[in-house]
Amino acid sequence: MNVTIESSGNLVIAYLYGEIDHHTAVDIRDKIDNAVSYIKPSHLILDFKNVTFMDSSGIGLVMGRY
């Protein structure tokens, strides 16, 4: 999986890495959504520092979490 989730209080940080395309975006989306549904944070940070490639599915991933 191309995401690691950390939480602290009302903050969830999703560290994304590797390639984000239509194959991986579904798994990433599900993991982030599960964490957000469980924790119910007031802030979500998506860290793209270690992403090497992203297609339009990655943009959809971001927009859907907004």
Secondary structure, 3 states (H helix, E strand, C coil): CCEEEEEECCEEEEEEEEEECCCHHHHHHHHHHHHHHHHCCCEEEEEEEEEEEECHHHHHHHHHHC
